[in-house]
Amino acid sequence: MSRIVYVNGEFLPEEDAKISVFDRSFLFADGVYEVASILEGGLIDNEAHLRRLERSLAELKIEIPWTLEEIEAAQKETVTRNNVTEGLLYLQVSRGAADRDFAFPKDPKPVLVMFTQEKKLRDNPAAERGISVISMEDLRWHRRDIKTVQLLYPSIAKQAALDAGADDAWLVEDDFVTEGTSNNAWIISEEGVLITRQLSHDILHGITRKAVMKLAELHQIRVEERPFTIEEARMAREAFITSASAFVMPVVKIDGFPLGDGAPGKLTRELRRIYLDMAHELGKSVS
């Protein structure tokens, strides 16, 4: 049975879901997206994802005809129609179709697409063993705070990591780590302090990052928002990434150098447990 995909107000079998070849997201990567995790059939931190979507659209001057409430209703219907209890929901908005021209079209008709992916998120084997990362130069554009669909360089970096026998790449600019290919990067100092780069145009303002910071505050875990180098990361007690699909995922090796004993650290495991407990209760309450 094929998935049901949402396209501009219609719920269609995936083989019938189509957009124009002149869509600007295809021609210019002129669009934004969001992805929310699904647990217990409910969308986790979805309000924050929608607020970030609103900000991304405003930064690109894409005006949409739908309210956030209408988008959320379509999200929930997409999840329901696909009977997904655990997985991901992707949402993408493009400026719309127009004859190819660098200038923005006048009176464009934006396109809204949604689809689901069933995926085991809670019982992810990678969380038990941890992941390895390599460092790569960050060659992306300098508005990484906008969640655009122009993901070619992160894709190149991810593939380079896989080709090198690693799981992901941490991107480095001016000697400091910015973030992972699709996640925020964290280290934990010997004193148990969580360290992650401060918000700016240099990184995506991660929704899971924000949630983990709130949980750290509730559990009296100190957080420092500042840049760190790959060298500092290699010397850290622990490291991890955060994202909507990975939650809190331990990093156990950087550029071939194991952290500690090469296994997920105690505080990282605890943060993942705390986050999953929160997400589990939130999923039940919104399903």
C-alpha positions in Angstrom: 0.0 0.0 0.0 1.5 3.4 -1.0 1.8 6.3 1.3 -0.7 9.1 1.2 1.0 12.4 0.4 -0.4 15.9 1.0 -0.1 18.4 -1.9 -1.8 21.8 -1.6 -5.0 20.6 0.1 -5.2 17.2 -1.5 -4.3 13.8 0.0 -3.0 11.6 -2.8 -1.3 8.2 -3.3 2.4 8.9 -3.5 2.5 7.8 -7.2 -0.1 10.5 -8.0 1.5 13.3 -5.9 3.2 15.7 -8.3 4.4 19.3 -8.6 5.5 21.3 -11.6 9.0 20.9 -13.2 9.1 24.7 -13.0 8.7 24.7 -9.2 11.4 27.0 -7.8 12.4 24.5 -5.1 13.5 22.3 -8.0 15.1 25.1 -10.0 16.6 27.2 -7.3 16.2 25.4 -4.0 13.8 28.2 -3.3 11.9 26.7 -0.4 12.0 25.6 3.2 11.2 22.5 5.2 10.6 21.1 8.6 10.6 17.6 10.0 8.9 16.5 13.2 9.2 13.2 15.0 6.1 11.1 15.6 5.8 9.1 18.8 2.6 7.4 20.0 1.0 8.9 16.9 1.7 12.4 18.1 4.0 15.1 16.7 6.7 16.1 19.1 7.6 19.8 19.7 5.4 20.6 16.7 4.5 24.1 17.7 8.1 25.0 17.9 8.7 23.5 14.4 5.8 25.5 13.0 7.1 28.7 14.5 10.5 28.0 13.0 8.8 27.3 9.7 7.1 30.7 10.0 10.5 32.4 10.6 12.2 30.7 7.7 9.4 31.7 5.3 9.6 35.3 6.5 13.4 35.4 6.0 12.9 34.3 2.4 9.8 36.6 1.9 7.6 33.6 1.0 4.0 34.5 1.8 1.7 31.5 2.2 -2.1 31.4 2.1 -2.4 28.9 5.0 -2.4 29.6 8.7 -0.2 27.6 11.0 -3.4 26.1 12.4 -4.4 24.9 9.0 -1.0 23.4 8.4 -1.0 21.6 11.7 -4.5 20.1 10.9 -3.1 18.8 7.6 0.0 17.4 9.4 -2.2 15.5 11.8 -4.5 14.2 9.0 -1.4 13.1 7.0 -0.2 11.1 10.0 -3.6 9.6 10.6 -4.1 8.6 7.0 -0.8 6.8 6.9 -1.4 5.2 10.3 2.1 6.1 11.5 2.7 5.7 15.3 6.4 6.2 15.2 8.5 7.9 12.5 8.8 11.3 10.9 6.7 13.8 9.1 8.3 16.1 6.5 6.8 19.3 5.5 8.1 21.4 2.6 7.0 24.8 1.2 8.3 26.2 -2.1 7.7 29.7 -3.5 5.9 28.0 -6.3 6.1 27.4 -10.0 7.2 30.2 -12.5 9.2 30.6 -15.7 12.9 30.3 -14.9 14.2 33.6 -13.7 16.5 34.5 -10.8 14.1 37.3 -9.8 11.2 36.3 -7.5 8.0 35.9 -9.5 5.1 38.3 -8.9 2.1 36.8 -7.2 3.5 33.3 -6.9 1.4 30.4 -5.7 3.3 28.6 -3.0 3.3 24.8 -2.8 2.9 22.9 0.4 3.9 19.2 0.5 3.8 16.7 3.4 4.7 13.1 3.7 5.5 10.6 6.4 8.3 8.0 7.0 7.9 5.1 9.3 11.0 4.7 11.4 12.1 3.3 14.7 13.3 6.3 16.7 13.1 5.3 20.3 14.9 1.9 20.0 17.7 3.0 17.7 20.7 0.7 17.8 23.0 3.6 17.1 22.1 5.0 20.5 23.4 1.9 22.2 26.8 1.9 20.5 27.2 5.6 19.7 28.2 7.1 16.3 31.5 8.3 14.8 32.0 11.6 13.1 34.7 13.0 10.8 35.5 16.7 10.5 35.1 18.6 7.2 35.3 22.2 6.1 32.0 24.0 6.3 31.3 25.2 2.7 27.6 26.1 3.1 26.1 29.5 2.6 26.0 31.8 5.6 22.3 31.8 6.5 22.2 28.3 8.0 19.6 29.6 10.5 17.0 29.3 7.7 15.9 25.7 7.2 16.1 25.7 3.4 15.9 22.7 1.0 19.4 23.4 -0.4 21.0 20.4 1.3 23.5 19.4 -1.3 26.7 20.2 0.7 25.3 18.4 3.8 24.6 15.5 1.6 28.1 15.5 0.2 29.5 15.7 3.7 27.3 12.8 4.9 28.4 10.7 2.0 32.1 11.5 2.6 31.6 10.4 6.2 30.0 7.1 5.1 32.8 6.5 2.6 35.3 7.0 5.4 33.6 4.4 7.5 32.0 7.0 9.8 28.4 7.9 10.5 28.3 11.6 10.1 30.5 14.8 9.7 31.0 17.7 11.9 31.5 20.9 9.9 34.3 23.3 10.8 34.7 27.0 10.0 37.5 29.2 11.2 38.8 26.2 13.3 35.5 25.9 15.2 32.7 23.3 14.8 29.5 24.8 13.5 27.2 21.7 13.5 26.6 18.3 12.0 25.2 17.6 8.5 21.6 17.6 9.9 22.1 18.1 13.7 23.5 20.3 16.4 26.8 19.3 17.9 27.6 19.1 21.7 30.4 18.1 23.9 30.6 17.5 27.7 33.6 18.8 29.6 35.4 16.9 32.3 33.4 19.0 34.8 30.1 17.8 33.3 29.3 21.0 31.5 27.3 20.8 28.3 28.9 22.9 25.6 27.2 23.8 22.2 27.6 26.7 19.8 25.6 29.8 20.4 22.7 30.7 18.1 23.6 32.9 15.1 23.3 32.8 11.3 26.1 30.1 11.5 23.9 27.2 12.7 20.3 26.0 12.6 18.3 27.0 15.6 17.5 23.4 16.5 14.2 22.5 18.2 15.7 19.5 19.9 18.7 21.6 21.0 16.3 24.0 22.6 14.4 21.2 24.4 17.6 19.7 25.7 18.7 23.1 27.1 15.4 23.4 28.9 15.7 19.8 30.3 19.3 20.6 31.4 18.1 23.6 33.3 15.3 21.6 35.0 17.9 19.0 36.1 20.5 21.6 37.2 23.0 20.7 34.5 25.2 23.6 33.4 25.2 24.6 29.8 27.7 26.9 28.0 26.8 28.3 24.6 30.1 28.9 22.8 32.2 27.6 19.9 34.5 24.6 20.4 37.3 23.2 18.2 37.7 19.6 17.0 40.8 19.4 19.3 38.7 20.3 22.3 36.0 17.8 21.2 38.6 15.0 21.0 39.6 15.8 24.6 36.0 16.0 25.9 34.5 13.6 28.4 31.5 12.9 26.1 29.9 14.2 23.0 26.5 13.9 21.3 24.3 15.4 18.6 20.6 16.5 18.8 18.0 16.5 16.1 14.3 15.7 15.6 15.1 12.3 14.3 18.0 11.3 16.5 16.9 13.0 19.7 20.1 12.8 21.8 22.6 10.6 20.0 26.0 9.8 21.6 29.2 10.5 19.6 32.0 8.1 20.6 34.6 8.7 18.0 35.9 11.9 16.2 38.2 11.6 13.3 39.1 8.1 14.4 39.9 9.1 18.0 37.7 7.4 20.6 36.2 9.5 23.4 36.8 8.0 26.8 36.4 4.3 26.6 34.7 4.5 23.2 31.2 3.9 24.6 28.3 6.2 25.1 28.9 8.3 28.2 26.8 8.3 31.4 25.5 11.9 31.1 24.6 11.5 27.4 22.6 8.3 28.1 20.8 10.1 30.9 20.0 13.1 28.7 18.6 10.7 26.1 16.5 9.0 28.7 15.1 12.2 30.1 14.3 13.5 26.6 12.6 10.3 25.6 10.5 10.3 28.8 9.4 13.9 28.0 8.7 13.0 24.3 6.8 9.9 25.3 4.4 11.8 27.6 4.1 14.6 25.0 3.3 12.1 22.2 0.6 10.5 24.3 -0.9 13.8 25.1 -1.1 15.0 21.5 -2.0 11.8 19.7 
